[in-house]
Every structure is written in C-alpha cells, then in structure tokens.
Amino acid sequence: AARIGDRIELMPGMYKPVALRHVAGTLSRPLTICPFGYDAAIARLQKRHHRRSADVDATEPAPDVTERCLTAEERATFARCVVASPVACTEQQHGGGMPVISLDSCAHVRLRGLDIRRGAVGVAAAGCTDVRLEHCAVTCELPARSDGEPVVPEEVNDITATAPKVAQLIQSGGLPAGVTVVGYVTFVGLYVFFALFTLFLTAGLSDSDANKYLIETAATTVLVALLVQPVTAGAVATFSFANSV
C-alpha cells in the first residue's frame, strides 16, 4: 500500500485505467507516481536550465522546467508509461465514457510524466485536495473532470482535446471566480424580473383573482422545490454511480 511521501516509479509499458481511492500524502511530502527515470531526467534538465540562466548573454532566460511543458525530446529521456483504455473495450473510440484515471477522496497526490490517452475523460477527480498532473501528455476528448480545483493545468501538461474550451473549463473546475459571481447576479436579476412580471400580470385582476394566482404560483414553486429537484438530483447521482462502477 502507498504511504505518505512514497514515490511510485512505473516501468515502461501500457497500463490499464487506474482508480485511486482514499490515497493521501502531505503538502511537503506528496505521494508521487511517475515513470522510471523521471526524477533523474528532470534533475538534468534543471541543471541545464541553471547553467543557461547563469549565462550573461541570456537576456530572457527560459522558464524553469517545473513551470512549462516538456518537449518530445525531453520526454524521451525517461521511461514511457501509457495509461489507456483497452482497444477492445472502447466505445466510439472513447473507452466507453469511463475516465482513464479516477481519483476519489485523495489528497496531495502528483501524477508526473504519464501518457494518458484513448478516453472520453482523461482524469476524473471527486472529493480531492491538492491533486495535480505535471509533465503529462493527455490526449482525450475531455482532459479532466473535477468537482473542485483543476487537476490538469495547461502550463505544465501537453493537452490534446476535442471538447470545446468552455466545456473543458466547466468540467475541470477551472472557471474563474468572476463567472460564478456573474451567474449569481444573473440569477438574482431573473428572480427580480419574474417577480415584477408577476405583479404586472396581476395588476389588472381583482383582489381575489390576484390572490388565487399568487397562491397557485407559490404552491407550484414549493412543489418543484420539494419533489422535482430531489428526484432530479437522485437520478443524476444514480447515473453518476452507474458510470463509476
């Protein structure tokens, strides 16, 4: 079993989809999964970067290797580990919709240098804290799906996706905070609009008809809140569970 601070090095080869549940490291000692030779290759690249940065002729030094994607030549310096859905099990070339890597209730985990492909969703994270992919190549319809913080930052991963950019941001939890604020403001604005619109509709009615209309509207709203929304949430949860097993 993996323990805090462990580094799991994978030998080169093809790996089936992986599911990690309740795996955790610490902020200073994260659990790391990477190909064999990855650490030595990154150390060599960093040493080369420091030498170039010390060059007096370098007016604009290149970003550190930990802050950028790796080139194909740099990736070839360590073992190639491909995590993908089996070809025989794919559905419409997307692995039947199942994530290639599933992370459930994990904390302080780093997946580095992996080649993730042939899946509708590359990485799915639920209930996770401080889980990141670094120096990975992700070739999927949707790179990541997360219920919180993004797990596949673009600046340090080579991402090839067919899904629209907006869909990627929504699914990966990467929408900026301003979008949430705009959503809430829009919701409040619509609520006020419909309240005023209701007053406009009832302005020409008698008091008894207006009261009847308002009571029916309020009853319908309560019925939707108490019955329809929980049923919808239960159906969504059942669908999500069925697609996660």
Protein Blocks (a to p, Z undefined) as FASTA:
>chain_A
ZZehiacdddeddddddddehiacdfklccddddehklmmmmmmmmmmmmmmmpmklmba
cddfklcccdfklmmmpccddddddfklpghhlnnopafbdcehiahiadehiacehifb
lbdcehiahiacehiacddfblbacfbdcfbdfklcccddfbdfklmmmmnopacfklmm
mmmmmmmmmmmmmmmmmmmmmmmpcfklmmmmmmmmmmmmmmmmmmmmmmmmmmmmmmmm
mmmZZ
